[in-house]
């Protein structure tokens, strides 16, 4: 049904087609859509399907497999349709997921190579600690790079960050298609894990992230419940902290690619129009 609707609306004739795995009851944050549309002058289409009637936190507890099944089914269906088109007429195909949606979106791919082979860019925002690919990449980060801001394989294919400056690190090449993870050091969604009950995580053994209190430390059982309580207020904080990513969404999309002739002045103009 989603592919049929894309056909009806002429979405496959757009410059960019974004496949979004939603969170909870099926919503897409306004800055997510607005940023992509403003970069490409509206020559875009976004497709998403609802997979649950539960709020995001409850979906995370009981509906994670459904999110993964939906993310895989939707991307596979859209990708198969794009593959039928002549190569010179295909839209850029982006994959996106925020929060639990990032876990569902990740499930469409077996790994980094598969994601880069099928998509022209991937943006995953505020990924839960249970994300399979995110956890694997973080675990094999380059020596000396912290868990809250890992560098993997010199940043050549995948980059992590909370600011544009983070995504420019390291200064070496970043090959396309690109994969971007946006994550805040203070986002409890990213760092909550049952393992906090019995073990000190690397993000509390290493120097604290830029917006994590230096007084924050690990105590058996206590830290688990502290981060659990933080989950309930992860959106009740200023943008740029916790689970609030509105201000950096534009930079995330820009990292995946821009129209020909795009300049820093264009970035400033769009950021001003979006109030970022």
TORTORDREN-484981 format. One record per atom (N, C-alpha, C, CB): residue in one letter; x, y, z. Coordinates in pm, whole numbers, padded with zeros to 5 digits, always signed. Glycine has a CB too. Layout:
residues N
aXYZ;...
This chain:
residues 276
x+00082-00121+00000;x+00000+00000+00000;x+00086+00126+00000;x-00093+00001+00121;x+00196+00123+00074;x+00284+00240+00078;x+00347+00264-00058;x+00393+00222+00185;x+00393+00158-00123;x+00454+00173-00255;x+00350+00222-00356;x+00515+00040-00303;x+00228+00172-00346;x+00121+00219-00436;x+00094+00367-00417;x-00007+00139-00412;x+00099+00413-00294;x+00078+00556-00268;x+00194+00639-00322;x+00062+00581-00117;x+00315+00588-00312;x+00429+00656-00371;x+00413+00666-00523;x+00560+00583-00337;x+00364+00561-00584;x+00338+00562-00727;x+00233+00669-00761;x+00291+00423-00776;x+00124+00670-00684;x+00013+00761-00713;x+00055+00906-00705;x-00102+00736-00617;x+00143+00938-00612;x+00182+01077-00590;x+00306+01118-00669;x+00207+01099-00444;x+00360+01027-00751;x+00478+01061-00830;x+00605+01072-00749;x+00456+01190-00901;x+00608+01005-00635;x+00723+01017-00544;x+00852+00964-00604;x+00694+00945-00415;x+00843+00865-00691;x+00964+00807-00748;x+01030+00899-00852;x+00932+00672-00812;x+00963+01009-00886;x+01020+01107-00978;x+01090+01221-00904;x+00912+01164-01067;x+01089+01217-00771;x+01155+01321-00692;x+01307+01297-00687;x+01097+01325-00548;x+01380+01399-00645;x+01526+01386-00633;x+01565+01297-00516;x+01591+01523-00618;x+01486+01305-00408;x+01517+01230-00287;x+01393+01159-00237;x+01573+01324-00177;x+01411+01034-00198;x+01304+00956-00137;x+01357+00901-00005;x+01256+00840-00232;x+01295+00940+00105;x+01339+00898+00238;x+01243+00795+00295;x+01351+01019+00333;x+01298+00682+00336;x+01220+00577+00401;x+01240+00592+00551;x+01263+00434+00351;x+01132+00625+00622;x+01140+00656+00765;x+01072+00545+00845;x+01074+00793+00795;x+01144+00493+00944;x+01082+00405+01042;x+01046+00491+01162;x+01178+00286+01083;x+00919+00495+01197;x+00870+00587+01299;x+00895+00533+01439;x+00722+00614+01279;x+00858+00613+01537;x+00858+00569+01676;x+00713+00556+01722;x+00939+00668+01767;x+00692+00466+01814;x+00562+00456+01881;x+00443+00452+01786;x+00546+00569+01973;x+00355+00549+01803;x+00228+00549+01731;x+00238+00596+01586;x+00130+00636+01804;x+00358+00626+01539;x+00374+00654+01397;x+00405+00796+01359;x+00254+00615+01329;x+00446+00879+01452;x+00472+01019+01419;x+00615+01041+01369;x+00445+01108+01540;x+00632+01148+01290;x+00763+01193+01244;x+00781+01335+01294;x+00775+01184+01086;x+00892+01360+01362;x+00917+01493+01416;x+00921+01596+01303;x+01050+01495+01495;x+00857+01711+01325;x+00849+01815+01221;x+00986+01857+01169;x+00777+01936+01276;x+01088+01882+01253;x+01218+01922+01198;x+01281+01817+01108;x+01313+01953+01310;x+01247+01690+01129;x+01300+01585+01043;x+01254+01607+00899;x+01255+01447+01092;x+01125+01627+00881;x+01070+01648+00747;x+01108+01784+00692;x+00919+01634+00749;x+01094+01888+00773;x+01120+02024+00725;x+01264+02041+00677;x+01091+02125+00835;x+01359+01987+00752;x+01500+02003+00715;x+01530+01940+00581;x+01591+01943+00823;x+01482+01817+00562;x+01507+01749+00435;x+01442+01824+00320;x+01454+01604+00441;x+01319+01869+00338;x+01248+01936+00231;x+01311+02071+00195;x+01103+01957+00271;x+01360+02143+00297;x+01421+02273+00270;x+01553+02258+00196;x+01442+02350+00400;x+01632+02155+00229;x+01760+02135+00161;x+01738+02111+00012;x+01836+02018+00222;x+01638+02030-00019;x+01617+01988-00158;x+01504+02066-00227;x+01585+01840-00161;x+01465+02178-00170;x+01367+02264-00233;x+01233+02197-00256;x+01419+02312-00363;x+01197+02104-00168;x+01069+02036-00179;x+01066+01923-00280;x+00965+02134-00214;x+01178+01898-00348;x+01182+01790-00448;x+01211+01658-00377;x+01290+01819-00558;x+01126+01626-00280;x+01147+01512-00192;x+01016+01437-00170;x+01207+01558-00057;x+01030+01314-00124;x+00916+01237-00076;x+00960+01160+00047;x+00861+01140-00187;x+00869+01147+00142;x+00897+01074+00266;x+00788+00969+00283;x+00903+01169+00390;x+00827+00846+00308;x+00730+00739+00328;x+00753+00674+00464;x+00740+00633+00214;x+00644+00652+00535;x+00650+00586+00665;x+00519+00513+00689;x+00678+00690+00779;x+00523+00410+00771;x+00402+00338+00806;x+00396+00317+00957;x+00395+00202+00733;x+00277+00317+01010;x+00257+00295+01154;x+00262+00146+01183;x+00122+00356+01201;x+00329+00109+01292;x+00337-00033+01328;x+00281-00061+01467;x+00480-00080+01321;x+00240+00044+01540;x+00192+00021+01676;x+00100+00135+01717;x+00311+00009+01775;x+00009+00105+01810;x-00075+00207+01872;x-00022+00247+02009;x-00220+00157+01884;x+00092+00192+02046;x+00148+00216+02178;x+00240+00337+02176;x+00224+00092+02229;x+00250+00412+02287;x+00348+00519+02295;x+00490+00463+02285;x+00331+00598+02427;x+00583+00550+02250;x+00718+00504+02216;x+00782+00421+02328;x+00806+00623+02185;x+00771+00468+02453;x+00840+00395+02560;x+00782+00256+02579;x+00831+00473+02692;x+00650+00243+02559;x+00588+00112+02574;x+00620+00023+02454;x+00436+00125+02592;x+00627+00083+02336;x+00670+00008+02219;x+00810-00048+02239;x+00665+00096+02093;x+00896+00032+02301;x+01033-00013+02326;x+01034-00138+02414;x+01115+00100+02391;x+00942-00143+02510;x+00940-00256+02603;x+00880-00380+02540;x+00861-00219+02728;x+00769-00365+02465;x+00695-00485+02422;x+00684-00500+02271;x+00559-00482+02480;x+00725-00400+02192;x+00697-00402+02048;x+00821-00388+01962;x+00601-00293+02014;x+00940-00412+02018;x+01061-00388+01940;x+01069-00476+01815;x+01182-00412+02026;x+01027-00600+01826;x+01034-00688+01709;x+00940-00640+01598;x+00998-00832+01749;x+00828-00580+01636;x+00736-00527+01536;x+00798-00408+01465;x+00604-00487+01601;x+00869-00323+01538;x+00938-00210+01476;x+01041-00260+01376;x+01005-00122+01582;x+01114-00364+01412;x+01216-00418+01323;x+01153-00481+01198;x+01301-00522+01396;x+01044-00554+01216;x+00977-00617+01102;x+00923-00511+01006;x+00862-00708+01151;x+00866-00403+01062;x+00811-00297+00978;x+00921-00224+00904;x+00730-00197+01062;x+01032-00194+00974;x+01143-00123+00911;x+01201-00203+00795;x+01252-00093+01012;x+01215-00332+00815;x+01270-00419+00710;x+01175-00430+00592;x+01301-00558+00767;x+01046-00452+00620;x+00947-00472+00512;x+00931-00346+00427;x+00812-00512+00572;x+00924-00230+00491;x+00903-00106+00415;x+01023-00073+00329;x+00873+00010+00510;x+01142-00080+00387;x+01260-00046+00307;x+01277-00143+00192;x+01387-00044+00394;x+01259-00272+00218;x+01276-00371+00111;x+01179-00346-00004;x+01255-00513+00166;x+01054-00311+00029;x+00954-00288-00075;x+00988-00165-00159;x+00814-00273-00012;x+01028-00057-00093;x+01062+00066-00165;x+01190+00047-00247;x+01078+00184-00067;x+01288-00017-00187;x+01415-00041-00257;x+01393-00126-00381;x+01517-00108-00163;x+01310-00230-00370;x+01283-00316-00485;x+01221-00237-00600;x+01191-00432-00444;x+01133-00144-00567;x+01070-00061-00671;x+01172+00033-00735;x+00953+00020-00612;x+01258+00093-00655;x+01360+00183-00709;x+01455+00106-00801;x+01438+00251-00595;x+01488-00016-00765;x+01580-00097-00846;x+01524-00127-00984;x+01611-00226-00775;x+01393-00119-01000;x+01332-00143-01131;x+01347-00025-01225;x+01184-00175-01113;x+01388+00090-01173;x+01398+00211-01253;x+01534+00218-01324;x+01377+00335-01166;x+01542+00286-01438;x+01673+00309-01501;x+01764+00383-01403;x+01658+00390-01633;x+01891+00346-01395;x+01981+00407-01297;x+01984+00559-01302;x+02119+00356-01318;x+01972+00617-01421;x+01980+00763-01432;x+01852+00833-01392;x+02017+00801-01571;x+01748+00759-01360;x+01620+00819-01319;x+01585+00791-01173;x+01507+00768-01409;x+01668+00717-01105;x+01636+00679-00968;x+01656+00798-00872;x+01723+00559-00923;x+01566+00812-00774;x+01589+00914-00669;x+01699+00868-00575;x+01459+00942-00590;x+01758+00963-00505;x+01847+00926-00395;x+01760+00860-00287;x+01926+01051-00338;x+01801+00745-00242;x+01723+00670-00145;x+01790+00679-00009;x+01706+00522-00189;x+01725+00751+00085;x+01777+00766+00221;x+01695+00681+00318;x+01774+00914+00263;x+01762+00634+00422;x+01694+00564+00531;x+01708+00648+00657;x+01751+00420+00551;x+01600+00654+00735;x+01601+00736+00857;x+01524+00666+00968;x+01540+00877+00829;x+01573+00681+01090;x+01500+00636+01208;x+01546+00712+01330;x+01518+00485+01229;x+01450+00748+01415;x+01482+00818+01539;x+01433+00735+01656;x+01420+00959+01541;x+01516+00726+01760;x+01481+00652+01880;x+01453+00506+01844;x+01358+00717+01951;x+01339+00451+01886;x+01307+00313+01849;x+01300+00297+01698;x+01174+00271+01913;x+01266+00403+01627;x+01265+00397+01481;x+01402+00366+01423;x+01216+00527+01424;x+01508+00409+01491;x+01643+00376+01441;x+01669+00227+01452;x+01750+00455+01518;x+01614+00165+01557;x+01631+00020+01571;x+01556-00053+01461;x+01583-00026+01710;x+01435-00006+01431;x+01360-00066+01323;x+01428-00046+01188;x+01220-00009+01318;x+01482+00073+01166;x+01549+00102+01040;x+01676+00020+01025;x+01580+00250+01031;x+01753+00006+01133;x+01874-00076+01129;x+01844-00218+01083;x+01941-00079+01266;x+01727-00269+01123;x+01693-00409+01094;x+01680-00437+00946;x+01565-00445+01164;x+01669-00333+00864;x+01660-00353+00719;x+01793-00396+00659;x+01612-00225+00652;x+01901-00386+00737;x+02034-00410+00683;x+02111-00510+00770;x+02112-00279+00673;x+02194-00590+00705;x+02275-00688+00779;x+02400-00626+00839;x+02314-00803+00688;x+02438-00509+00792;x+02557-00442+00842;x+02585-00316+00764;x+02676-00535+00837;x+02701-00256+00789;x+02738-00130+00725;x+02747-00146+00573;x+02872-00079+00780;x+02812-00252+00528;x+02828-00271+00384;x+02693-00286+00315;x+02915-00394+00356;x+02602-00359+00377;x+02469-00379+00320;x+02392-00247+00314;x+02391-00482+00402;x+02401-00168+00421;x+02332-00038+00424;x+02385+00053+00314;x+02348+00029+00560;x+02515+00055+00296;x+02575+00143+00194;x+02551+00091+00053;x+02724+00157+00220;x+02529-00038+00039;x+02500-00094-00092;x+02357-00064-00136;x+02523-00243-00092;x+02264-00054-00040;x+02123-00038-00074;x+02074+00106-00065;x+02040-00123+00015;x+02132+00184+00024;x+02086+00322+00045;x+02193+00421+00001;x+02050+00345+00194;x+02148+00541-00034;x+02240+00648-00073;x+02280+00733+00047;x+02177+00736-00180;x+02232+00698+00163;x+02265+00768+00287;x+02173+00720+00397;x+02256+00920+00269;x+02225+00715+00519;x+02147+00667+00633;x+02167+00763+00749;x+02189+00521+00672;x+02057+00804+00812;x+02062+00892+00929;x+01984+00826+01042;x+02004+01033+00897;x+02054+00792+01152;x+01992+00730+01268;x+02015+00820+01389;x+02049+00587+01293;x+01907+00854+01458;x+01911+00958+01562;x+01867+00902+01697;x+01820+01077+01522;x+01943+00935+01802;x+01908+00891+01937;x+01890+00741+01948;x+01783+00960+01983;x+01986+00660+01899;x+01966+00515+01895;x+01965+00453+02033;x+02075+00451+01811;x+01867+00367+02063;x+01868+00296+02191;x+01991+00207+02205;x+01741+00211+02206;x+02032+00182+02327;x+02148+00100+02354;x+02133-00042+02301;x+02175+00096+02502;x+02009-00084+02279;x+01984-00220+02230;x+01998-00234+02079;x+01846-00264+02272;x+02026-00124+02008;x+02045-00133+01862;x+02164-00223+01831;x+02066+00008+01801;x+02139-00325+01751;x+02241-00425+01722;x+02362-00367+01651;x+02182-00536+01638;x+02339-00295+01541;x+02451-00244+01463;x+02525-00133+01537;x+02402-00192+01328;x+02450-00043+01600;x+02512+00065+01678;x+02602+00008+01786;x+02405+00155+01740;x+02555-00092+01858;x+02635-00153+01966;x+02760-00218+01912;x+02552-00255+02043;x+02748-00287+01798;x+02863-00355+01740;x+02969-00255+01694;x+02819-00443+01622;x+02925-00147+01632;x+03020-00046+01586;x+03089+00022+01703;x+02948+00058+01500;x+03012+00055+01806;x+03070+00120+01924;x+03172+00030+01991;x+02960+00159+02024;x+03143-00099+01996;x+03233-00195+02062;x+03366-00206+01990;x+03167-00331+02070;x+03367-00187+01857;x+03494-00200+01784;x+03549-00063+01741;x+03474-00288+01660;x+03518+00040+01818;x+03566+00174+01786;x+03719+00178+01790;x+03508+00277+01884;x+03774+00275+01722;x+03919+00290+01716;x+03975+00314+01855;x+03959+00405+01621;x+04092+00255+01888;x+04152+00273+02020;x+04170+00421+02054;x+04288+00201+02027;x+04138+00454+02179;x+04155+00591+02226;x+04036+00681+02202;x+04272+00650+02162;x+03935+00634+02132;x+03815+00716+02111;x+03709+00675+02211;x+03762+00702+01965;x+03634+00770+02266;x+03541+00739+02376;x+03409+00679+02327;x+03512+00865+02455;x+03341+00611+02416;x+03214+00549+02383;x+03109+00652+02342;x+03164+00467+02500;x+03114+00771+02404;x+03013+00871+02373;x+03038+00938+02238;x+03008+00976+02481;x+03157+00927+02185;x+03191+00988+02057;x+03292+00899+01984;x+03249+01132+02077;x+03250+00780+01945;x+03345+00685+01886;x+03385+00721+01744;x+03285+00546+01887;x+03503+00677+01707;x+03548+00681+01568;x+03567+00536+01524;x+03681+00766+01550;x+03507+00500+01413;x+03514+00362+01364;x+03583+00362+01228;x+03373+00298+01355;x+03690+00285+01218;x+03766+00273+01092;x+03804+00409+01037;x+03684+00197+00988;x+03847+00497+01127;x+03892+00629+01084;x+03783+00719+01031;x+03995+00613+00980;x+03656+00683+01058;x+03545+00767+01013;x+03521+00763+00864;x+03568+00907+01054;x+03570+00661+00799;x+03562+00658+00652;x+03422+00628+00599;x+03658+00554+00598;x+03340+00555+00676;x+03206+00519+00630;x+03096+00563+00726;x+03197+00369+00610;x+03123+00556+00857;x+03024+00585+00960;x+03080+00691+01054;x+02985+00456+01039;x+02995+00787+01093;x+03039+00886+01191;x+02931+00909+01295;x+03077+01019+01121;x+02976+00943+01415;x+02890+00967+01531;x+02910+01110+01577;x+02920+00865+01646;x+02803+01174+01625;x+02822+01307+01679;x+02694+01371+01727;x+02885+01394+01576;x+02712+01484+01794;x+02600+01564+01843;x+02601+01704+01783;x+02603+01572+01994;x+02709+01738+01712;x+02724+01871+01653;x+02787+01856+01514;x+02811+01964+01744;x+02778+01960+01430;x+02846+01955+01300;x+02996+01933+01314;x+02820+02083+01222;x+03054+01991+01419;x+03198+01974+01441;x+03233+01827+01467;x+03246+02061+01559;x+03146+01759+01539;x+03169+01616+01564;x+03172+01538+01433;x+03061+01558+01656;x+03080+01571+01342;x+03070+01496+01217;x+03186+01527+01122;x+02937+01527+01147;x+03259+01633+01149;x+03378+01665+01069;x+03503+01595+01122;x+03401+01816+01067;x+03486+01514+01224;x+03599+01447+01289;x+03591+01298+01260;x+03598+01473+01443;x+03708+01239+01224;x+03840+01299+01200;x+03843+01371+01065;x+03950+01190+01205;x+03949+01448+01038;x+03951+01531+00918;x+03976+01454+00789;x+04054+01635+00932;x+03992+01324+00793;x+04018+01245+00674;x+03895+01226+00588;x+04073+01111+00713;x+03906+01146+00482;x+03794+01127+00388;x+03677+01055+00453;x+03841+01048+00266;x+03557+01091+00406;x+03433+01026+00447;x+03360+00988+00320;x+03344+01120+00539;x+03370+00861+00286;x+03320+00814+00157;x+03167+00805+00156;x+03380+00679+00124;x+03109+00831+00041;x+02966+00811+00020;x+02943+00670-00036;x+02907+00921-00078;x+02827+00614-00004;x+02718+00663+00082;x+02761+00667+00230;x+02593+00575+00066;x+02709+00766+00299;x+02748+00789+00438;x+02642+00740+00536;x+02776+00938+00462;x+02688+00698+00653;x+02600+00661+00764;x+02629+00755+00880;x+02618+00511+00805;x+02525+00816+00935;x+02538+00913+01043;x+02456+00867+01164;x+02492+01054+00997;x+02519+00868+01280;x+02450+00850+01407;x+02457+00982+01484;x+02512+00733+01489;x+02341+01039+01517;x+02337+01156+01605;x+02303+01108+01745;x+02232+01262+01554;x+02387+01142+01842;x+02365+01098+01979;x+02426+01197+02077;x+02423+00958+02002;x+02352+01224+02184;x+02402+01312+02289;x+02458+01229+02404;x+02290+01406+02340;x+02565+01281+02463;x+02622+01212+02579;x+02523+01208+02696;x+02751+01280+02623;x+02427+01300+02696;x+02329+01308+02806;x+02196+01242+02772;x+02305+01453+02844;x+02190+01167+02662;x+02064+01105+02621;x+02048+00968+02689;x+02059+01089+02467;x+01957+00956+02785;x+01942+00828+02854;x+01894+00716+02763;x+01847+00843+02970;x+01825+00750+02654;x+01780+00648+02560;x+01900+00575+02500;x+01693+00711+02448;x+02007+00648+02474;x+02126+00590+02413;x+02204+00503+02512;x+02217+00701+02359;x+02201+00539+02640;x+02292+00475+02735;x+02223+00382+02835;x+02366+00580+02810;x+02089+00380+02836;x+02020+00291+02929;x+02040+00146+02888;x+01870+00326+02936;x+02075+00063+02986;x+02095-00079+02961;x+02082-00155+03092;x+02233-00106+02895;x+02025-00276+03091;x+02020-00357+03214;x+02159-00382+03274;x+01952-00491+03186;x+02263-00377+03189;x+02398-00402+03240;x+02444-00295+03337;x+02496-00410+03125;x+02374-00179+03341;x+02408-00077+03440;x+02387-00125+03583;x+02325+00049+03415;x+02307-00229+03599;x+02282-00284+03732;x+02410-00335+03797;x+02181-00397+03725;x+02499-00396+03716;x+02612-00467+03775;x+02750-00426+03721;x+02594-00613+03754;x+02754-00341+03620;x+02885-00306+03566;x+02897-00160+03529;x+02914-00389+03446;x+03017-00104+03551;x+03044+00036+03514;x+03060+00045+03363;x+03172+00089+03586;x+02980+00128+03296;x+02993+00140+03150;x+03114+00225+03114;x+02865+00202+03089;x+03160+00210+02991;x+03275+00287+02946;x+03248+00437+02953;x+03314+00248+02803;x+03123+00479+02927;x+03094+00623+02924;x+03102+00687+03062;x+02957+00648+02866;x+03109+00604+03168;x+03132+00657+03302;x+03270+00622+03355;x+03026+00605+03397;x+03346+00542+03281;x+03485+00514+03316;x+03578+00611+03246;x+03522+00368+03280;x+03536+00657+03127;x+03613+00754+03050;x+03575+00896+03093;x+03589+00734+02897;x+03649+00997+03044;x+03608+01136+03071;x+03462+01158+03028;x+03701+01236+02997;x+03388+01231+03108;x+03245+01250+03082;x+03221+01326+02952;x+03181+01325+03198;x+03106+01296+02890;x+03067+01368+02770;x+03044+01515+02800;x+02943+01307+02710;x+03033+01596+02695;x+03032+01742+02709;x+02917+01794+02794;x+03027+01806+02574;x+02802+01724+02796;x+02688+01774+02874;x+02646+01676+02985;x+02570+01801+02782;x+02742+01598+03031;x+02718+01507+03144;x+02788+01563+03267;x+02769+01362+03112;x+02717+01571+03377;x+02775+01626+03499;x+02900+01549+03541;x+02672+01625+03613;x+03007+01619+03575;x+03128+01550+03623;x+03102+01475+03752;x+03241+01649+03642;x+02993+01509+03822;x+02959+01438+03946;x+02892+01304+03919;x+02869+01525+04031;x+02850+01283+03795;x+02785+01156+03760;x+02884+01042+03773;x+02728+01162+03616;x+02843+00936+03841;x+02931+00821+03860;x+02847+00694+03862;x+03015+00834+03990;x+02914+00580+03864;x+02843+00453+03865;x+02842+00391+04004;x+02907+00357+03765;x+02723+00348+04044;x+02705+00273+04168;x+02616+00154+04136;x+02643+00362+04283;x+02649+00036+04184;x+02566-00081+04155;x+02419-00054+04185;x+02615-00202+04235;x+02332-00092+04093;x+02187-00080+04103;x+02142+00067+04096;x+02138-00144+04234;x+02206+00155+04174;x+02162+00294+04185;x+02166+00365+04049;x+02249+00369+04285;x+02276+00350+03976;x+02290+00421+03848;x+02187+00370+03747;x+02431+00404+03792;x+02157+00242+03751;x+02055+00188+03662;x+01922+00260+03684;x+02038+00037+03685;x+01882+00277+03808;x+01754+00342+03837;x+01761+00491+03810;x+01713+00317+03981;x+01877+00550+03829;x+01892+00693+03797;x+01869+00717+03648;x+02031+00743+03838;x+01932+00636+03563;x+01916+00652+03419;x+01775+00613+03376;x+02020+00568+03342;x+01716+00514+03443;x+01578+00475+03414;x+01484+00592+03439;x+01538+00353+03499;x+01502+00661+03550;x+01418+00778+03581;x+01444+00890+03480;x+01445+00828+03725;x+01569+00904+03438;x+01601+01006+03337;x+01525+00980+03207;x+01752+01008+03310;x+01498+00854+03175;x+01423+00822+03054;x+01288+00894+03050;x+01402+00671+03043;x+01225+00907+03165;x+01091+00966+03171;x+01094+01115+03141;x+01028+00943+03307;x+01211+01178+03151;x+01221+01322+03127;x+01319+01353+03014;x+01265+01395+03255;x+01344+01255+02927;x+01447+01271+02824;x+01410+01377+02721;x+01472+01140+02755;x+01280+01409+02709;x+01236+01513+02616;x+01209+01646+02687;x+01112+01468+02542;x+01214+01647+02820;x+01184+01768+02895;x+01307+01850+02926;x+01116+01732+03023;x+01399+01859+02830;x+01525+01931+02847;x+01546+02022+02726;x+01646+01833+02864;x+01637+02118+02735;x+01662+02206+02620;x+01713+02128+02500;x+01762+02316+02657;x+01685+02182+02382;x+01735+02120+02260;x+01887+02111+02265;x+01689+02200+02136;x+01939+02001+02210;x+02084+01979+02213;x+02128+01896+02330;x+02155+02110+02216;x+02032+01852+02411;x+02061+01767+02527;x+01956+01658+02534;x+02065+01851+02660;x+01985+01557+02617;x+01887+01450+02634;x+01848+01392+02499;x+01764+01501+02707;x+01717+01372+02481;x+01666+01310+02358;x+01609+01415+02262;x+01558+01206+02391;x+01659+01539+02273;x+01614+01649+02187;x+01719+01676+02078;x+01588+01778+02272;x+01684+01647+01953;x+01780+01658+01843;x+01736+01756+01734;x+01802+01522+01782;x+01641+01843+01763;x+01584+01927+01658;x+01688+02016+01592;x+01473+02012+01715;x+01775+02077+01670;x+01870+02173+01616;x+01978+02113+01529;x+01933+02246+01727;x+02006+01985+01544;x+02114+01922+01469;x+02060+01838+01352;x+02198+01834+01561;x+01927+01831+01336;x+01869+01749+01231;x+01912+01796+01093;x+01717+01748+01242;x+01917+01927+01074;x+01959+01982+00945;x+02100+01934+00911;x+01955+02137+00947;x+02190+01940+01007;x+02328+01898+00983;x+02337+01749+00953;x+02415+01933+01103;x+02250+01671+01016;x+02249+01529+00988;x+02213+01499+00843;x+02153+01458+01079;x+02107+01566+00794;x+02069+01547+00654;x+02176+01600+00559;x+01934+01616+00625;x+02234+01716+00591;x+02337+01773+00504;x+02457+01680+00490;x+02384+01908+00559;x+02487+01605+00596;x+02601+01515+00591;x+02582+01403+00489;x+02626+01455+00727;x+02457+01371+00458;x+02430+01263+00362;x+02448+01307+00217;x+02289+01210+00382;x+02438+01437+00193;x+02452+01487+00056;x+02369+01612+00036;x+02412+01379-00045;x+02407+01692-00062;x+02338+01818-00090;x+02318+01834-00240;x+02419+01938-00033;x+02227+01923-00278;x+02211+01953-00421;x+02339+02015-00477;x+02092+02048-00444;x+02357+02004-00608;x+02473+02065-00673;x+02477+02215-00645;x+02471+02039-00826;x+02597+02265-00616;x+02614+02407-00595;x+02581+02456-00455;x+02532+02480-00690;x+02553+02364-00364;x+02519+02403-00226;x+02638+02470-00159;x+02473+02280-00144;x+02613+02579-00085;x+02719+02654-00020;x+02688+02672+00129;x+02738+02792-00087;x+02790+02711+00209;x+02764+02741+00350;x+02657+02848+00368;x+02892+02786+00417;x+02648+02941+00273;x+02545+03044+00282;x+02406+02982+00271;x+02564+03150+00172;x+02392+02878+00192;x+02264+02808+00182;x+02229+02742+00315;x+02268+02702+00071;x+02330+02686+00380;x+02306+02624+00511;x+02257+02727+00611;x+02435+02556+00562;x+02323+02843+00614;x+02282+02949+00705;x+02140+02997+00675;x+02380+03065+00698;x+02108+03010+00547;x+01976+03057+00507;x+01867+02959+00551;x+01969+03078+00355;x+01890+02831+00526;x+01790+02731+00564;x+01779+02721+00716;x+01826+02593+00504;x+01892+02724+00786;x+01889+02718+00931;x+01809+02834+00988;x+02032+02718+00988;x+01827+02952+00929;x+01750+03068+00976;x+01601+03053+00951;x+01800+03193+00909;x+01564+02999+00836;x+01424+02979+00804;x+01360+02874+00894;x+01409+02939+00658;x+01440+02776+00937;x+01390+02672+01026;x+01398+02710+01173;x+01466+02544+01003;x+01463+02824+01201;x+01478+02869+01339;x+01577+02787+01417;x+01346+02865+01409;x+01680+02738+01347;x+01782+02654+01413;x+01910+02734+01437;x+01813+02530+01327;
